[in-house]
Structure formats: structure tokens, C-alpha cells
Amino acid sequence: ACIAFVFPVGVQSTLFAVANAESAKEAGDHYPSVEVILMDGVVNVLSGFFGSVMPVKVAVGHPRHKASGASPWYVLAASLLCLPLLGGLADVVHLLVGSAVVTAALIGVGMAVVRQAFEATDSRHYPALVMGCCCMLAEWVASLGSSFPSALSISAGGPVIVAVVAAQLVADITDLRFVQAGGLALAATVCTFFGLMHSNNPVTLAGDQQAIGGLTLATEDESGRNDGWRWGVCYALVAGCC
């Protein structure tokens, strides 16, 4: 059942690294995506050997850091400042700073990322970009405790993967790349029916309870709670039309 979580997390980590490498490229600094992904993976494996449960990420906000005059020494200084937190000071800092401040900082980072996305995207692909943003908003709605089935279906298998697939489908159809769109929709159909995407299936085929996001064959059952298969049908229809 962990595959339904491990697979999306792995894909999301790769996409995150590539996105930040592209962000740096837009700011005038080219970093080879293959090397970025490779180093990201190697560091994550090494940190896992030492018991780390948090994946290492390529730094976000490169254009903003560059505009502020940051250099490689900025990364080193930030790392050294984080070392005392490993000794138990993280809880103290959290009490002093508060979640509201952290949330405000994350909102600022998110707004900067979205702004750059629109600046680097051709205007004809704006609908695709908005589609991807809507998937992330659905994840936020689900995180608030919403029981809205569609939000849960997007959240369960990883909103980043769903956002990328949905945005790419809209972009391909916009550019009349129907063969590519059909192939992507077909792949999404397979992933959806096996719970790698939209795995809002809290009941197994045997009727046993499982956590939302568990790997299972997405089918309709008597409880009416398994609705991940509906997304699979939608993707299959898109593939057929393309």
C-alpha cells in the first residue's frame, strides 16, 4: 500500500528539482537538469542512511535570492544557522515565531513562484497553468478537512502529479498535439485504476478498510466510497477522443 505514497513522492521530488533548475535558468543561471536530479537523489539516499525522514530539496526562490545579492555563502550560512536546531531548539523557535509567520513566508514564496510561472509561460498556455493551480488548491481544500470527494480524489495520489498531468493535457490539446495528449491520458488511466493517482479508495476489493491513498484496484463498491475509478473513466474518454 505504501507504493501509492512512495511513487508520487518520488515523482514530485524529481519534478520539484527540475522546476527549480528551470527557475534558475530563467534568472540567467543554467544548471544541467540531469546533474541536479542526480545530486538530489544521491543526497537523499545518504541522508536516509543516517535516519533522515525529510527529503532534501533543491532550493526554491533562486531568482529572488539572486536579485538580493545572495551567493553560495548564503547557503552555507543558512546551513550553519540550522545546525543548532538539531539540538532541540526547533521547538523553542517554533514557539517564538509561530505558525502564522511561517505561513506568511510560504505564501510569499508561493506568490513569487506563480508570478514567475506566468512570466515564463506563453499566453496561450495560461489555461493549462491555471488548471495546474486548481489541482493544488483542491489539495489545500482537502487539507482543511473537507469531505468534498473531488478534492479528496486529487489529494490522495499526490496533487503535484495530477497538476502536471492535467496541465500537460490542456497544453497538448491547445497545441493540437492529440497523439501526445492521448498517450498521456492513457497512462493516467492506468495509474488511476491502480491507485497511483486519485486513490480515494478507502475500501479494498475485499471490503476491508484502508487508509485513503492505499494501492488498490479502483472499482465501484456497495459502500459508494470508492470513486477514484471515475477519474480513470474521464482520462480514458480523453484518450479515446484524442
Backbone bond lengths (Angstrom), bond angles and torsions (degrees), N, CA, C in turn:
res aa  C-N    CA-C-N  psi(-1)  N-CA   C-N-CA  omega(-1)  CA-C   N-CA-C  phi
1 A - - - 1.454 - - 1.527 111.53 -
2 C 1.335 116.59 -22.20 1.456 119.67 -178.67 1.525 112.18 -69.22
3 I 1.343 116.93 -18.74 1.463 119.27 -178.64 1.514 110.44 -59.43
4 A 1.341 116.47 -36.59 1.463 120.22 -178.44 1.518 111.86 -64.84
5 F 1.338 116.89 -17.81 1.461 120.06 175.82 1.527 111.26 -100.62
6 V 1.337 116.63 -42.93 1.463 121.01 -176.30 1.524 111.20 -64.18
7 F 1.327 116.88 -43.87 1.458 120.65 -178.61 1.532 111.88 -60.92
8 P 1.346 119.21 -51.73 1.473 118.64 178.22 1.526 113.15 -61.37
9 V 1.324 116.96 -38.70 1.469 119.57 -179.32 1.524 110.22 -64.04
10 G 1.347 117.12 -41.24 1.451 120.52 178.19 1.517 112.24 -63.17
11 V 1.330 115.94 -43.96 1.466 119.84 178.76 1.523 110.62 -65.35
12 Q 1.322 116.64 -42.23 1.457 120.47 -179.54 1.526 111.34 -63.04
13 S 1.335 117.23 -39.48 1.463 120.34 179.17 1.521 110.85 -62.93
14 T 1.339 116.13 -41.18 1.457 120.41 178.89 1.521 110.92 -65.25
15 L 1.337 115.70 -45.95 1.459 119.81 179.57 1.522 111.38 -63.31
16 F 1.321 116.69 -37.59 1.464 120.86 179.38 1.526 110.53 -63.24
17 A 1.342 116.15 -42.67 1.459 120.10 179.91 1.525 110.91 -64.93
18 V 1.335 116.74 -44.50 1.465 120.48 -179.65 1.528 110.46 -64.85
19 A 1.339 116.79 -41.78 1.461 120.54 -179.04 1.520 111.31 -61.79
20 N 1.321 117.07 -41.03 1.465 119.50 179.95 1.521 111.78 -72.69
21 A 1.339 116.44 -30.97 1.467 118.99 174.89 1.525 110.09 -66.52
22 E 1.325 116.68 -40.55 1.463 120.76 176.87 1.522 111.26 -67.03
23 S 1.333 116.11 -34.77 1.457 120.31 177.32 1.523 110.58 -63.03
24 A 1.323 116.09 -41.52 1.467 119.72 177.64 1.528 110.75 -66.38
25 K 1.336 116.11 -35.64 1.463 120.31 179.03 1.519 110.72 -63.26
26 E 1.334 116.68 -40.02 1.459 120.43 178.19 1.523 111.45 -63.80
27 A 1.344 115.99 -25.94 1.466 120.24 179.08 1.524 112.07 -87.20
28 G 1.341 116.74 1.63 1.454 120.13 177.29 1.506 115.76 101.14
29 D 1.335 118.35 3.36 1.466 122.08 -179.98 1.524 109.18 -116.35
30 H 1.326 116.58 116.41 1.460 121.31 -176.33 1.521 109.96 -95.87
31 Y 1.338 115.81 122.83 1.453 122.56 173.97 1.527 107.69 -122.64
32 P 1.339 119.15 123.56 1.464 121.47 -178.90 1.530 111.38 -57.40
33 S 1.319 116.62 126.27 1.467 121.12 -175.85 1.525 111.96 -61.32
34 V 1.348 116.33 -37.65 1.466 119.57 -179.02 1.523 110.65 -62.40
35 E 1.317 116.99 -44.75 1.460 120.36 179.81 1.524 111.09 -66.43
36 V 1.334 116.53 -37.64 1.466 120.41 179.03 1.525 110.24 -63.10
37 I 1.335 116.95 -46.58 1.469 120.62 -179.69 1.526 110.62 -65.24
38 L 1.346 116.06 -41.26 1.463 120.12 -178.66 1.522 111.68 -62.74
39 M 1.318 116.75 -47.18 1.465 119.83 -179.83 1.522 111.13 -67.33
40 D 1.319 116.70 -36.50 1.457 120.68 177.25 1.522 110.24 -60.39
41 G 1.337 116.40 -44.44 1.456 120.13 -179.97 1.514 112.70 -68.50
42 V 1.342 117.44 -42.74 1.461 121.06 -179.30 1.529 111.28 -61.86
43 V 1.335 116.04 -44.69 1.471 119.85 -179.84 1.524 110.74 -65.17
44 N 1.324 117.59 -37.16 1.461 120.12 178.37 1.529 111.34 -65.60
45 V 1.326 116.64 -40.39 1.466 120.06 178.68 1.529 110.15 -64.89
46 L 1.327 117.24 -44.93 1.462 120.99 179.90 1.531 111.19 -63.20
47 S 1.342 116.60 -42.94 1.467 118.87 179.25 1.519 111.07 -66.31
48 G 1.352 116.93 -32.00 1.458 119.69 176.66 1.514 112.56 -64.79
49 F 1.335 117.25 -34.95 1.459 120.80 177.73 1.531 111.65 -63.41
50 F 1.338 116.15 -26.92 1.461 120.69 -179.92 1.523 112.37 -95.93
51 G 1.343 116.12 11.83 1.459 120.36 173.35 1.507 116.01 93.66
52 S 1.323 118.48 7.10 1.460 120.19 -179.50 1.528 110.28 -73.13
53 V 1.320 115.93 133.90 1.466 121.18 177.51 1.523 111.16 -106.38
54 M 1.332 116.69 -1.16 1.457 121.36 -179.73 1.522 109.32 -106.82
55 P 1.339 117.66 122.92 1.465 119.62 -179.64 1.522 111.81 -69.08
56 V 1.318 115.29 143.57 1.458 121.18 176.56 1.522 108.58 -79.49
57 K 1.319 117.11 134.51 1.457 121.60 -176.98 1.524 110.91 -117.77
58 V 1.321 115.10 148.86 1.453 120.16 171.70 1.527 107.92 -67.95
59 A 1.317 116.70 134.87 1.459 120.85 -173.50 1.520 111.84 -58.95
60 V 1.328 115.67 132.57 1.454 121.71 177.47 1.526 109.36 -92.79
61 G 1.316 117.45 154.48 1.459 120.98 176.85 1.518 114.10 88.74
62 H 1.328 117.04 26.34 1.478 119.92 -178.62 1.531 112.88 -55.63
63 P 1.345 119.16 -46.49 1.476 118.39 -179.71 1.523 112.91 -58.47
64 R 1.341 116.14 -40.31 1.460 119.51 -179.96 1.514 111.40 -68.32
65 H 1.334 116.83 -40.86 1.458 119.92 178.26 1.528 110.75 -63.38
66 K 1.333 116.19 -41.22 1.463 120.29 180.00 1.521 110.78 -65.08
67 A 1.335 116.70 -41.60 1.457 120.61 179.28 1.526 111.69 -63.97
68 S 1.338 116.15 -27.40 1.470 120.90 179.87 1.520 112.41 -86.20
69 G 1.351 115.91 -1.45 1.454 119.27 178.28 1.508 114.81 86.33
70 A 1.341 117.65 16.85 1.461 121.01 -179.89 1.523 110.25 -70.13
71 S 1.329 115.88 149.05 1.458 123.02 179.70 1.532 108.11 -129.55
72 P 1.340 118.37 -179.89 1.475 119.00 175.95 1.522 113.51 -55.29
73 W 1.330 116.56 -25.56 1.470 119.17 178.13 1.520 111.46 -65.77
74 Y 1.337 116.81 -24.72 1.462 120.23 178.35 1.529 110.25 -63.47
75 V 1.331 115.79 -42.43 1.465 120.39 179.48 1.526 110.36 -64.74
76 L 1.335 116.35 -43.07 1.459 120.24 179.72 1.530 110.75 -63.41
77 A 1.340 116.62 -43.45 1.465 120.18 179.68 1.525 111.03 -63.74
78 A 1.341 116.69 -41.28 1.463 120.12 179.32 1.527 110.54 -63.88
79 S 1.325 117.28 -38.27 1.463 121.28 179.06 1.523 110.86 -66.00
80 L 1.325 117.15 -42.43 1.459 120.38 179.77 1.522 111.56 -65.87
81 L 1.338 116.36 -35.52 1.462 119.62 178.78 1.524 111.41 -68.73
82 C 1.325 115.96 -26.34 1.470 119.27 -179.37 1.526 112.82 -81.34
83 L 1.329 117.28 -17.73 1.466 119.86 -178.13 1.535 113.12 -58.03
84 P 1.352 119.73 -44.98 1.472 118.44 178.86 1.530 113.56 -59.61
85 L 1.344 116.60 -25.47 1.454 119.12 -179.41 1.513 111.67 -65.98
86 L 1.336 116.19 -24.36 1.462 119.64 179.57 1.521 111.90 -70.97
87 G 1.334 116.82 -15.74 1.463 120.79 -179.39 1.510 114.22 -90.06
88 G 1.320 117.86 8.53 1.461 120.42 178.26 1.509 114.60 108.82
89 L 1.338 117.65 3.24 1.454 120.36 -179.01 1.528 112.98 -83.58
90 A 1.328 116.43 -6.55 1.466 119.42 -178.12 1.527 111.28 -60.77
91 D 1.332 116.88 -41.48 1.466 120.13 179.81 1.528 111.30 -65.75
92 V 1.330 116.27 -36.88 1.467 119.77 179.42 1.519 110.27 -65.85
93 V 1.335 116.43 -44.74 1.457 120.49 178.96 1.527 110.55 -62.92
94 H 1.331 115.59 -39.12 1.467 119.51 179.42 1.529 111.28 -62.83
95 L 1.336 116.90 -38.77 1.462 120.13 178.63 1.526 111.20 -68.57
96 L 1.337 116.50 -36.36 1.458 119.86 -178.32 1.533 112.20 -75.99
97 V 1.313 116.61 -38.56 1.459 120.53 -176.07 1.515 111.80 -85.07
98 G 1.327 116.48 -49.61 1.460 119.85 179.41 1.527 112.23 90.47
99 S 1.315 115.13 153.30 1.460 120.86 -177.34 1.525 112.20 -69.01
100 A 1.343 116.69 -30.03 1.468 119.92 -177.27 1.533 110.93 -62.59
101 V 1.337 116.53 -38.83 1.463 120.14 -179.61 1.525 110.06 -67.49
102 V 1.336 115.96 -42.86 1.464 119.92 179.10 1.523 110.35 -62.82
103 T 1.330 116.22 -41.56 1.465 120.38 179.36 1.520 111.15 -62.24
104 A 1.331 116.82 -42.02 1.466 120.64 178.62 1.527 111.06 -62.55
105 A 1.335 116.35 -39.67 1.468 119.94 178.88 1.524 110.51 -65.18
106 L 1.327 116.69 -42.01 1.468 120.39 179.73 1.521 111.37 -65.92
107 I 1.321 116.58 -36.91 1.469 119.72 177.22 1.528 110.12 -63.72
108 G 1.325 116.13 -41.10 1.464 119.88 178.01 1.520 112.04 -62.06
109 V 1.340 116.14 -43.34 1.463 120.33 178.02 1.531 110.10 -63.64
110 G 1.333 116.15 -43.39 1.457 120.07 179.61 1.516 112.66 -61.19
111 M 1.319 116.34 -41.63 1.469 120.16 179.29 1.531 111.12 -64.76
112 A 1.331 116.77 -38.18 1.464 120.19 178.46 1.525 110.89 -66.14
113 V 1.335 116.63 -40.35 1.471 120.80 179.67 1.526 110.77 -65.68
114 V 1.344 116.24 -44.01 1.465 120.01 -179.64 1.525 110.56 -65.39
115 R 1.327 116.86 -40.16 1.468 119.88 178.72 1.518 111.03 -60.49
116 Q 1.337 116.25 -44.80 1.459 119.39 -179.90 1.533 110.49 -65.65
117 A 1.349 116.46 -35.29 1.459 119.68 179.41 1.524 110.82 -61.51
118 F 1.327 117.13 -42.61 1.468 120.14 179.04 1.527 111.23 -70.10
119 E 1.334 117.09 -34.26 1.458 120.00 179.42 1.529 111.53 -67.86
120 A 1.344 116.43 -34.68 1.461 120.32 -176.52 1.519 113.24 -91.31
121 T 1.337 117.83 -3.66 1.462 122.04 -176.34 1.516 110.44 -103.29
122 D 1.325 116.56 138.06 1.455 121.18 175.53 1.524 109.58 -64.51
123 S 1.306 117.13 143.64 1.465 121.52 -174.29 1.525 112.78 -58.86
124 R 1.322 118.24 -30.36 1.465 120.00 -178.96 1.527 111.76 -69.88
125 H 1.340 116.07 -15.57 1.461 120.55 179.60 1.529 112.54 -100.13
126 Y 1.318 117.07 8.18 1.465 119.82 177.65 1.531 112.36 -58.27
127 P 1.348 119.14 -41.82 1.481 118.48 177.47 1.523 112.53 -58.49
128 A 1.334 117.36 -37.90 1.461 120.60 178.05 1.522 110.72 -65.30
129 L 1.325 116.38 -41.10 1.457 120.87 179.41 1.522 110.82 -64.62
130 V 1.321 116.22 -41.59 1.470 120.09 178.44 1.522 110.56 -65.24
131 M 1.339 117.05 -37.48 1.458 120.66 177.81 1.523 110.75 -59.22
132 G 1.332 116.19 -43.20 1.457 119.46 177.85 1.519 112.16 -63.86
133 C 1.326 116.48 -39.95 1.472 120.19 178.40 1.518 111.11 -64.06
134 C 1.323 116.79 -36.77 1.472 120.50 179.61 1.523 111.15 -62.51
135 C 1.342 116.70 -36.52 1.460 119.91 178.19 1.530 110.72 -64.22
136 M 1.319 116.77 -39.52 1.461 119.99 178.62 1.526 110.86 -68.93
137 L 1.344 116.69 -35.66 1.460 119.92 176.67 1.523 110.97 -64.99
138 A 1.338 116.14 -35.94 1.465 119.67 177.45 1.524 110.66 -63.39
139 E 1.331 116.60 -37.34 1.462 120.16 175.96 1.523 110.28 -63.06
140 W 1.332 116.62 -40.64 1.468 120.34 178.69 1.519 110.54 -63.90
141 V 1.329 117.04 -41.72 1.464 120.81 178.30 1.525 110.12 -60.95
142 A 1.334 115.94 -43.58 1.461 119.71 -179.71 1.522 111.31 -65.06
143 S 1.345 117.12 -33.94 1.467 120.45 -179.57 1.524 112.25 -68.30
144 L 1.335 116.81 -18.44 1.462 120.72 178.68 1.522 112.06 -82.79
145 G 1.324 115.99 2.48 1.455 119.91 179.61 1.505 113.60 93.09
146 S 1.339 116.97 18.17 1.450 120.50 -179.66 1.519 110.62 -68.82
147 S 1.318 116.89 143.58 1.460 122.23 175.64 1.518 110.74 -101.99
148 F 1.333 116.26 13.65 1.459 120.51 179.55 1.520 108.97 -64.99
149 P 1.336 119.51 116.82 1.468 121.85 -172.05 1.518 114.09 -55.57
150 S 1.330 117.73 -41.38 1.463 119.65 -176.86 1.522 111.01 -64.15
151 A 1.332 116.66 -40.20 1.462 119.59 178.70 1.518 110.71 -64.49
152 L 1.325 116.75 -42.03 1.452 120.37 179.12 1.526 110.95 -64.77
153 S 1.316 117.14 -37.26 1.461 120.99 -178.86 1.513 111.65 -65.84
154 I 1.317 116.50 -34.91 1.461 119.52 178.26 1.518 109.84 -75.33
155 S 1.319 117.04 -40.50 1.453 121.61 -175.55 1.516 112.47 -67.47
156 A 1.326 116.75 -38.94 1.464 120.16 -168.19 1.518 113.57 -60.44
157 G 1.329 117.92 -40.22 1.458 120.36 -177.05 1.505 114.07 -97.67
158 G 1.300 118.29 8.44 1.459 120.57 179.58 1.512 112.27 102.12
159 P 1.339 118.45 108.66 1.463 121.40 -176.40 1.517 113.49 -66.75
160 V 1.342 117.54 -28.04 1.457 119.50 -178.61 1.521 110.71 -65.24
161 I 1.342 116.81 -44.08 1.463 120.51 179.28 1.520 110.30 -63.45
162 V 1.328 116.48 -45.17 1.464 120.15 179.44 1.521 110.49 -62.49
163 A 1.331 116.97 -40.75 1.467 120.82 -179.83 1.520 111.04 -63.44
164 V 1.329 116.70 -42.85 1.466 120.55 -179.74 1.527 110.37 -65.12
165 V 1.337 116.71 -45.55 1.468 120.41 -178.52 1.522 110.68 -64.53
166 A 1.338 116.76 -46.88 1.469 120.22 -178.30 1.525 111.16 -63.88
167 A 1.332 116.65 -44.18 1.465 120.02 -179.75 1.524 111.11 -64.95
168 Q 1.335 116.75 -40.97 1.461 119.55 -179.39 1.525 111.09 -67.24
169 L 1.326 117.22 -36.70 1.464 120.23 177.14 1.529 111.23 -61.27
170 V 1.338 115.77 -45.64 1.460 119.77 179.97 1.533 110.22 -64.78
171 A 1.343 117.08 -40.56 1.460 120.60 179.81 1.528 111.37 -65.24
172 D 1.330 116.74 -42.49 1.467 120.27 179.82 1.526 111.26 -64.73
173 I 1.311 116.41 -43.09 1.462 119.54 179.37 1.527 110.68 -66.29
174 T 1.333 116.44 -37.39 1.465 120.17 177.26 1.524 111.09 -60.87
175 D 1.328 116.05 -39.66 1.465 121.11 -178.10 1.530 112.28 -90.12
176 L 1.341 117.10 9.22 1.465 122.90 178.10 1.523 112.57 62.27
177 R 1.323 117.16 29.77 1.471 121.39 175.12 1.530 108.22 -92.99
178 F 1.306 116.24 70.84 1.458 121.26 -171.20 1.527 112.62 -70.45
179 V 1.327 117.51 -34.54 1.463 119.77 179.28 1.524 110.45 -64.69
180 Q 1.325 116.45 -44.60 1.462 121.07 178.72 1.525 110.63 -65.37
181 A 1.335 116.45 -41.65 1.466 120.04 178.76 1.521 110.63 -64.09
182 G 1.340 117.02 -41.37 1.458 120.32 179.18 1.515 112.36 -63.46
183 G 1.332 117.05 -40.99 1.464 120.19 177.93 1.517 112.24 -64.42
184 L 1.337 116.44 -40.97 1.458 120.25 178.38 1.523 110.94 -66.25
185 A 1.327 116.53 -41.85 1.469 120.00 178.76 1.524 111.36 -64.16
186 L 1.341 116.59 -37.02 1.462 120.30 178.19 1.524 110.98 -65.78
187 A 1.339 116.78 -42.11 1.465 120.36 177.31 1.525 110.72 -63.66
188 A 1.340 116.20 -40.12 1.470 120.02 177.93 1.522 110.95 -64.85
189 T 1.327 117.13 -34.18 1.467 120.65 177.36 1.518 110.91 -61.16
190 V 1.325 116.49 -47.08 1.465 121.33 -179.94 1.527 110.65 -62.62
191 C 1.337 116.12 -47.16 1.469 120.10 -179.65 1.519 111.46 -62.02
192 T 1.328 117.02 -36.19 1.458 120.49 -178.12 1.521 111.86 -70.41
193 F 1.317 117.25 -42.46 1.461 120.00 -177.50 1.523 112.61 -70.36
194 F 1.331 117.73 -16.42 1.457 120.30 177.66 1.526 112.37 -108.80
195 G 1.332 116.38 11.85 1.459 120.30 171.59 1.507 115.88 83.12
196 L 1.339 118.88 8.20 1.464 120.50 177.39 1.520 111.47 -80.28
197 M 1.324 116.33 -17.02 1.464 123.12 173.19 1.524 107.74 -137.40
198 H 1.319 116.72 146.33 1.470 122.00 176.02 1.529 112.20 53.06
199 S 1.321 117.11 41.15 1.469 119.45 -173.34 1.525 111.73 -84.61
200 N 1.315 116.04 59.32 1.463 120.57 175.18 1.525 108.47 -87.47
201 N 1.327 115.19 68.33 1.463 121.66 -176.06 1.526 109.16 -129.78
202 P 1.332 117.87 80.91 1.469 120.50 -176.52 1.525 114.15 -74.50
203 V 1.342 117.07 -2.83 1.455 120.62 -179.86 1.526 108.71 -123.37
204 T 1.340 117.19 130.73 1.453 121.34 179.31 1.521 110.19 -77.88
205 L 1.343 115.96 175.81 1.463 120.09 178.53 1.517 111.40 -61.99
206 A 1.328 116.26 -28.63 1.472 120.36 179.08 1.529 112.26 -83.18
207 G 1.328 117.07 -2.62 1.451 120.48 179.58 1.512 114.20 89.37
208 D 1.335 117.19 4.60 1.459 120.88 -179.85 1.529 110.50 -80.43
209 Q 1.336 115.37 151.63 1.448 120.90 178.87 1.530 110.25 -76.74
210 Q 1.313 116.75 143.31 1.456 121.35 173.85 1.521 108.48 -148.19
211 A 1.313 115.42 162.00 1.461 119.74 -179.98 1.520 109.86 -67.49
212 I 1.337 115.94 144.18 1.461 119.95 176.44 1.523 109.11 -61.14
213 G 1.312 116.16 130.14 1.452 120.90 -175.94 1.507 112.85 106.18
214 G 1.331 117.52 -3.47 1.447 121.03 178.96 1.521 111.01 -70.86
215 L 1.322 116.22 147.31 1.456 121.52 -178.89 1.524 109.91 -74.25
216 T 1.306 116.95 121.97 1.454 121.42 179.63 1.513 109.05 -160.41
217 L 1.298 116.48 168.28 1.455 120.81 176.29 1.520 108.14 -80.66
218 A 1.323 117.05 118.50 1.461 121.53 -174.98 1.525 109.89 -75.28
219 T 1.312 116.45 107.09 1.464 121.77 177.76 1.519 109.16 -137.79
220 E 1.302 116.19 158.51 1.451 120.78 176.82 1.520 108.93 -77.34
221 D 1.323 117.39 136.15 1.456 120.62 179.48 1.519 109.65 -125.78
222 E 1.322 115.90 176.40 1.455 120.77 -175.54 1.518 112.68 -66.20
223 S 1.325 117.36 -26.79 1.464 119.64 -179.07 1.526 111.92 -71.11
224 G 1.341 116.59 -23.37 1.453 120.08 -179.21 1.510 113.79 76.29
225 R 1.337 116.73 9.01 1.463 119.87 -177.04 1.522 112.93 -93.52
226 N 1.309 117.51 -17.24 1.464 120.04 178.69 1.518 109.64 -88.35
227 D 1.315 116.65 104.99 1.461 118.83 -178.17 1.528 112.54 -125.05
228 G 1.344 117.63 13.09 1.451 119.53 176.29 1.518 112.28 -64.12
229 W 1.340 115.86 -28.21 1.463 120.01 -178.71 1.525 112.07 -63.94
230 R 1.314 117.49 -25.88 1.467 119.81 -179.63 1.528 111.06 -61.67
231 W 1.334 116.17 -38.32 1.458 119.79 177.93 1.522 110.38 -66.65
232 G 1.326 116.50 -35.98 1.449 119.64 176.92 1.522 112.21 -61.60
233 V 1.317 116.02 -39.67 1.459 120.40 177.46 1.533 110.07 -64.31
234 C 1.321 116.31 -41.12 1.471 120.22 179.08 1.524 111.33 -60.93
235 Y 1.358 116.03 -46.15 1.455 119.22 179.03 1.522 111.31 -63.73
236 A 1.337 116.48 -38.40 1.461 120.20 179.57 1.543 110.50 -63.75
237 L 1.328 116.63 -38.45 1.470 120.27 177.70 1.524 111.20 -65.27
238 V 1.339 115.94 -40.15 1.467 119.70 177.41 1.524 110.28 -62.85
239 A 1.348 115.90 -44.00 1.462 119.54 178.92 1.532 111.20 -61.73
240 G 1.332 116.28 -40.45 1.464 119.81 178.93 1.514 112.54 -65.06
241 C 1.323 117.22 -39.09 1.463 121.13 -179.75 1.530 111.93 -70.64
242 C 1.332 115.82 -28.48 1.472 118.07 -179.51 1.517 111.82 -80.78
